[in-house]
Amino acid sequence: MECQFIFYGLSYIIYMEIGERLKDLRKSKNLLQKDLASLLTVRNTTVSAWEKGDNEPDIKTIKQLAVFFNVTSDYLIGLENDDGTKNF
């Protein structure tokens, strides 16, 4: 997984691809993309785009995903490792 730092003046935003983590979590629950899409009321092409890194879920959806998969939003976006340690 690749982490990119985008600088805006003195601050920066950490941009992390969440697609790989989302795909692993989905598969761990034996869900198809269309199943997850139905739960989130989005199209399966939307879930596919997230997993391929072509697009990212909005903050509301990240919260829903975190609750559903019982992980933190920091884990989903790559700021936290599996063991809860910070990744920055």
Secondary structure as UniProt FT lines:
FT   STRAND          3..8
FT   TURN            9..10
FT   STRAND          11..16
FT   HELIX           19..28
FT   TURN            29..30
FT   HELIX           33..40
FT   HELIX           44..52
FT   HELIX           59..69
FT   HELIX           73..76
FT   TURN            77..78
FT   TURN            82..83
//
